[in-house]
Amino acid sequence: MSHPAQSIYRSIVYTSLVILLGSLTACDSGVNKSSAPTGVPNQTASKPASSAANSEIGKLEGLTGSTMDSSTPPEPEAKRASQPEEPATNESYKSIADNQFYTADRQPLSTFSIDVDPASYSNVRRFINDGQLPPKDAVRIEEMVNYFPYDYPQPTGDKPFSINTEIASAPWNPQHKLVQIGLQGKKISMEKLPPNNLVFLLDVSGSMNEPNKLPLLKASLKLLVNELRPIDRVAVVVYAGSAGLVLTSTPGNQKDKIIAALDKLEAGGSTAGGEGIIQAYKVARENLLKDGNNRVILATDGDFNVGVSSDDGLVKLIEKERKGNVFLTVLGLGMGNLKDAKMEQLANKGNGNYAYIDNLMEAKKVLVKEFGSTLLTIAKDVKIQVEFNPKLVQAYRLIGYENRVLANQDFKDDKKDAGELGAGHAVTALYEVIPTGVKTDLKFAIPTAQTAADKETQIAANSNELMQVRLRYKAPKSDTSQLLTGKVDRSIAKPINTASNNLKFAAAVAAYGMNLRNSPYKGSSNFGSILELASQAKGADLDGYRAEFIRLVEKSKKLTKS
């Protein structure tokens, strides 16, 4: 090859290499961009705003924050050791800081609203079954615990629920005590339920065009339709780019007509959720049953991005309608786009409940087996206030219910919204108590400035009571609360191995939640000890819920070792 030809050849090769390297660099840059998380798990405000509603979530979250103390517990130094990274997701969850220990001598009262929403457990199950640990803030321990039925006695007389308490040593710290407070709502047979005026408000936007969204929703609602009686009525409103009435209010015995309307639904378009809610409530009012159950059932992945989607506006509308005895149930579906924070808050403000449907068996549990408790409220604005005896209690901590903590003065305020109890529902709350004289390295929270309500203690100075439990609730159509009280004597405390299956299983679920959250208060618990405790407390388990929990813990244990 001649010298000029060699020069030309070298120039061509050099130019080709430059072009090739440039292409590879561009491809690498593109891969990095596409694989970057589309949102920051657990921190809604940090996500890119994919909808008008996303920019408003912070406003809605501020509606029900803790008013007792704004400080947060110390973060553990290490992240979840050997556990997989939390998945990148565009889902949104309200940030949760674990409740802290408070000293009984400086802050003897603890007040919170009940919560019977089961959504967190089925959502966590979805993550675990997909081979991922859930985002920390997707784990709401009170919802995990309250997913399961417990063997509490039925109420007697005219009271809507029974109150049950038990004390045992805390399995993750035997020097501490674990106190269980259990409420059991009165069960009402299907034939004795009042007539239902239901409006299905269904999201048929493009984001619902996935197998685990609209198709699962249609199959789920058909299960509910098959349970309806001639005295029940159903209307169907849908929303996508705009809202529309698909089926006028139809008697429950016309099942073929209702199912045919569901079968015709297809997904596509944007999400005019605000407009849909307005129309659904209008239909519910037009068919209002004075002595019946009037309820909108909103089913969505939660992405409201067209029309009146301001959280403040939606909340005000829902609060107004609940005063007219039209309540709201929210069903969440799907993955990757779930707006959990918004749906939980809308259900809370609508005097209803929030469930997450991850499969057809869950739909059967929520809409068939628990039909009465899902749709019929027997007590509203239920609040619990516990007074601890500082002579026997050094410090205490409410496990879970972070989103439900109330100021102590809210307990007597009948204008303050709280949780609802459905027919047959059980509500369980757990307190971890450090007895006086027990040495601990735990740091206690600094109480806020006391109000007059904080000083309204009732335990006598020489009392042997560990604590007093006080409850306020309203009848479904009343605006005046009623008071129930109970005393808990320290003498009923027992070792955890002799405790009831109710307490042992609730403790296992709470410990599981604390481990998923990597809570600084999880003590000596781990997935192995949780499995042992849950297996001891499995009991009859006719529905298989506890056996499934055990399998879920086993999967979680394997995930931490993978």
Backbone hydrogen bonds, N-H to C=O, Kabsch-Sander energy under -0.5 kcal/mol:
donor,donor_aa,acceptor,acceptor_aa,energy
6,Q,2,S,-2.5
7,S,3,H,-2.0
8,I,4,P,-2.2
9,Y,5,A,-2.7
10,R,6,Q,-2.7
11,S,7,S,-2.1
12,I,8,I,-2.2
13,V,9,Y,-2.4
14,Y,10,R,-2.6
15,T,11,S,-2.5
16,S,12,I,-2.4
17,L,13,V,-2.4
18,V,14,Y,-2.2
19,I,15,T,-2.2
20,L,16,S,-2.6
21,L,17,L,-2.8
22,G,18,V,-2.2
23,S,19,I,-2.1
24,L,20,L,-2.3
25,T,21,L,-2.3
26,A,22,G,-2.0
27,C,23,S,-2.5
28,D,24,L,-2.4
29,S,25,T,-2.2
30,G,26,A,-2.3
31,V,27,C,-2.4
32,N,28,D,-2.0
33,K,29,S,-1.9
34,S,30,G,-2.3
35,S,31,V,-1.9
36,A,32,N,-0.6
36,A,33,K,-0.8
43,Q,40,V,-1.7
44,T,93,Y,-0.7
46,S,43,Q,-1.8
47,K,44,T,-1.6
50,S,48,P,-1.1
53,A,304,F,-1.0
55,S,51,S,-0.9
56,E,53,A,-1.7
57,I,53,A,-0.7
57,I,54,N,-1.0
59,K,56,E,-1.1
60,L,56,E,-1.4
61,E,57,I,-2.5
62,G,58,G,-1.1
63,L,60,L,-1.7
64,T,61,E,-0.8
65,G,62,G,-0.5
81,A,79,K,-0.6
83,Q,80,R,-1.9
89,T,39,G,-0.6
90,N,336,G,-1.0
92,S,338,L,-2.2
102,Y,396,Y,-2.6
104,A,394,Q,-1.3
107,Q,103,T,-2.4
110,S,386,V,-2.1
112,F,384,I,-2.5
113,S,404,R,-2.3
114,I,382,V,-1.9
119,A,354,Y,-1.2
121,Y,118,P,-0.6
122,S,118,P,-1.2
123,N,119,A,-2.1
124,V,120,S,-2.8
125,R,121,Y,-2.6
126,R,122,S,-1.6
127,F,123,N,-1.7
128,I,124,V,-2.5
129,N,125,R,-2.8
130,D,126,R,-1.2
131,G,128,I,-1.8
132,Q,127,F,-2.4
138,A,135,P,-1.9
139,V,136,K,-1.4
140,R,138,A,-0.9
141,I,139,V,-0.7
143,E,140,R,-0.8
144,M,140,R,-1.8
145,V,141,I,-2.7
146,N,142,E,-2.2
147,Y,144,M,-0.9
148,F,145,V,-1.1
152,Y,150,Y,-1.8
159,K,156,T,-1.1
162,S,184,Q,-1.8
164,N,182,G,-2.5
166,E,180,Q,-1.6
168,A,178,L,-2.0
169,S,494,K,-1.3
170,A,173,N,-0.6
170,A,176,H,-2.5
173,N,170,A,-1.3
176,H,173,N,-2.5
177,K,433,V,-3.1
178,L,168,A,-3.8
179,V,177,K,-0.5
179,V,431,Y,-3.0
180,Q,166,E,-3.1
180,Q,178,L,-0.5
181,I,429,A,-2.9
182,G,164,N,-3.6
182,G,180,Q,-0.5
183,L,427,V,-3.2
184,Q,162,S,-1.7
185,G,183,L,-0.5
185,G,425,H,-4.0
186,K,160,P,-2.5
192,K,189,S,-1.4
193,L,189,S,-0.6
193,L,190,M,-1.1
197,N,293,N,-3.2
198,L,196,N,-0.6
198,L,233,R,-2.7
199,V,295,R,-1.9
200,F,235,A,-3.0
201,L,199,V,-0.6
201,L,297,I,-2.8
202,L,200,F,-0.7
202,L,237,V,-2.8
203,D,299,A,-2.2
204,V,202,L,-0.6
204,V,239,Y,-2.3
206,G,269,G,-3.3
208,M,205,S,-1.9
209,N,206,G,-1.8
210,E,208,M,-1.9
213,K,210,E,-2.1
214,L,208,M,-2.1
216,L,211,P,-0.8
217,L,213,K,-2.8
218,K,214,L,-2.7
219,A,215,P,-2.0
220,S,216,L,-2.3
221,L,217,L,-2.7
222,K,218,K,-1.6
223,L,219,A,-1.1
224,L,220,S,-1.3
225,V,221,L,-2.7
226,N,222,K,-2.0
227,E,224,L,-1.5
228,L,224,L,-0.6
228,L,225,V,-1.4
232,D,229,R,-1.6
233,R,196,N,-2.9
234,V,250,T,-2.3
235,A,198,L,-1.8
236,V,247,L,-2.2
237,V,200,F,-3.3
238,V,244,G,-2.6
239,Y,202,L,-1.9
240,A,242,S,-2.0
244,G,238,V,-2.6
246,V,236,V,-2.4
246,V,244,G,-0.7
247,L,236,V,-1.9
250,T,234,V,-2.7
252,G,229,R,-0.6
252,G,232,D,-2.9
254,Q,251,P,-1.8
255,K,253,N,-1.0
258,I,254,Q,-1.8
259,I,255,K,-3.0
260,A,256,D,-2.3
261,A,257,K,-1.6
262,L,258,I,-1.7
263,D,259,I,-2.6
264,K,260,A,-1.2
265,L,262,L,-1.4
268,G,204,V,-2.5
272,A,240,A,-3.3
272,A,270,S,-0.6
273,G,271,T,-1.7
274,G,306,V,-0.6
276,G,272,A,-1.8
277,I,273,G,-2.3
278,I,274,G,-1.8
279,Q,275,E,-2.1
280,A,276,G,-2.6
281,Y,277,I,-2.4
282,K,278,I,-1.7
283,V,279,Q,-2.2
284,A,280,A,-2.3
285,R,281,Y,-2.4
286,E,282,K,-2.0
287,N,283,V,-1.1
288,L,285,R,-1.5
290,K,288,L,-0.6
292,G,289,L,-1.5
293,N,195,P,-2.8
294,N,292,G,-0.7
294,N,325,N,-0.5
295,R,197,N,-2.4
295,R,293,N,-0.6
296,V,327,F,-2.7
297,I,199,V,-2.8
298,L,296,V,-0.7
298,L,329,T,-2.8
299,A,201,L,-2.5
299,A,297,I,-0.5
300,T,331,L,-2.2
304,F,302,G,-1.1
305,N,271,T,-1.5
305,N,303,D,-0.7
306,V,271,T,-1.9
309,S,307,G,-1.7
314,L,310,S,-2.6
315,V,311,D,-2.7
316,K,312,D,-2.2
317,L,313,G,-1.9
318,I,314,L,-2.6
319,E,315,V,-2.8
320,K,316,K,-2.0
321,E,317,L,-2.2
322,R,318,I,-1.9
323,K,319,E,-1.0
324,G,320,K,-0.6
324,G,321,E,-0.9
325,N,322,R,-1.8
326,V,321,E,-1.7
327,F,294,N,-2.4
327,F,325,N,-0.6
328,L,350,G,-2.1
329,T,296,V,-2.7
330,V,353,N,-2.6
331,L,298,L,-3.3
332,G,330,V,-0.5
332,G,355,A,-2.8
333,L,300,T,-1.3
334,G,212,N,-0.8
334,G,357,I,-0.5
339,K,301,D,-1.8
340,D,92,S,-0.7
340,D,338,L,-1.1
341,A,92,S,-1.6
343,M,339,K,-2.2
344,E,340,D,-2.5
345,Q,341,A,-1.7
346,L,342,K,-2.4
347,A,343,M,-2.1
348,N,344,E,-2.1
349,K,345,Q,-2.4
350,G,346,L,-1.2
351,N,348,N,-1.1
352,G,347,A,-2.4
355,A,330,V,-2.4
357,I,332,G,-2.9
357,I,355,A,-0.5
358,D,356,Y,-0.8
363,A,359,N,-1.7
364,K,360,L,-2.1
365,K,361,M,-1.9
366,V,362,E,-2.6
367,L,363,A,-2.9
368,V,364,K,-1.5
369,K,364,K,-2.7
370,E,365,K,-1.9
371,F,368,V,-1.5
374,T,370,E,-2.6
375,L,371,F,-1.9
376,L,372,G,-3.1
377,T,375,L,-0.6
378,I,421,L,-2.9
379,A,421,L,-1.5
380,K,474,K,-2.6
381,D,418,A,-0.5
382,V,419,G,-3.3
383,K,381,D,-0.5
383,K,472,R,-2.6
384,I,112,F,-2.9
385,Q,470,R,-3.0
386,V,110,S,-3.0
387,E,468,Q,-2.3
388,F,108,P,-2.5
388,F,386,V,-0.5
389,N,466,L,-2.2
392,L,389,N,-1.8
393,V,389,N,-2.6
394,Q,392,L,-0.5
394,Q,434,I,-2.6
395,A,434,I,-1.5
396,Y,102,Y,-2.0
397,R,432,E,-1.9
399,I,430,L,-2.6
400,G,398,L,-0.7
404,R,401,Y,-1.8
405,V,401,Y,-0.5
405,V,402,E,-0.6
406,L,111,T,-2.6
410,D,407,A,-1.7
411,F,408,N,-1.2
412,K,409,Q,-0.5
413,D,410,D,-0.5
414,D,412,K,-1.0
416,K,413,D,-1.7
417,D,415,K,-0.5
419,G,382,V,-0.9
421,L,379,A,-3.2
423,A,372,G,-0.7
423,A,376,L,-2.0
424,G,186,K,-0.9
425,H,422,G,-2.1
427,V,183,L,-2.6
429,A,181,I,-2.5
430,L,399,I,-0.5
431,Y,179,V,-2.3
432,E,397,R,-2.7
433,V,177,K,-3.1
433,V,431,Y,-0.5
434,I,395,A,-3.2
436,T,392,L,-1.5
438,V,435,P,-1.5
445,A,101,F,-3.2
448,T,68,M,-0.6
455,K,451,T,-0.6
455,K,452,A,-1.0
456,E,453,A,-1.2
457,T,455,K,-2.0
463,S,460,A,-1.7
466,L,488,V,-2.5
467,M,488,V,-1.5
468,Q,387,E,-2.2
469,V,486,G,-3.1
470,R,385,Q,-2.8
470,R,468,Q,-0.5
471,L,484,L,-3.2
472,R,383,K,-2.0
473,Y,482,Q,-1.7
474,K,380,K,-2.5
478,S,475,A,-2.3
482,Q,473,Y,-3.1
484,L,471,L,-2.6
486,G,469,V,-2.1
488,V,467,M,-2.7
489,D,487,K,-0.5
490,R,464,N,-1.5
492,I,489,D,-1.5
493,A,490,R,-1.7
494,K,167,I,-1.0
498,T,495,P,-1.3
499,A,496,I,-1.1
504,K,500,S,-2.4
505,F,501,N,-2.5
506,A,502,N,-2.1
507,A,503,L,-2.5
508,A,504,K,-2.0
509,V,505,F,-2.4
510,A,506,A,-2.4
511,A,507,A,-2.5
512,Y,508,A,-2.1
513,G,509,V,-2.4
514,M,510,A,-2.4
515,N,511,A,-2.1
516,L,512,Y,-2.4
517,R,513,G,-2.1
518,N,515,N,-0.6
519,S,514,M,-3.1
522,K,519,S,-1.6
524,S,172,W,-2.1
525,S,522,K,-1.8
530,I,526,N,-2.3
531,L,527,F,-2.1
532,E,528,G,-1.9
533,L,529,S,-2.2
534,A,530,I,-2.9
535,S,531,L,-2.3
536,Q,532,E,-1.6
537,A,533,L,-1.3
538,K,535,S,-0.9
544,G,541,D,-1.0
548,E,544,G,-1.9
549,F,545,Y,-1.9
550,I,546,R,-2.1
551,R,547,A,-1.9
552,L,548,E,-2.1
553,V,549,F,-2.4
554,E,550,I,-2.1
555,K,551,R,-2.2
556,S,552,L,-2.3
557,K,553,V,-2.4
558,K,554,E,-1.9
559,L,555,K,-2.3
560,T,556,S,-1.7
561,K,557,K,-0.5
561,K,558,K,-0.9
562,S,558,K,-0.8
562,S,559,L,-0.7
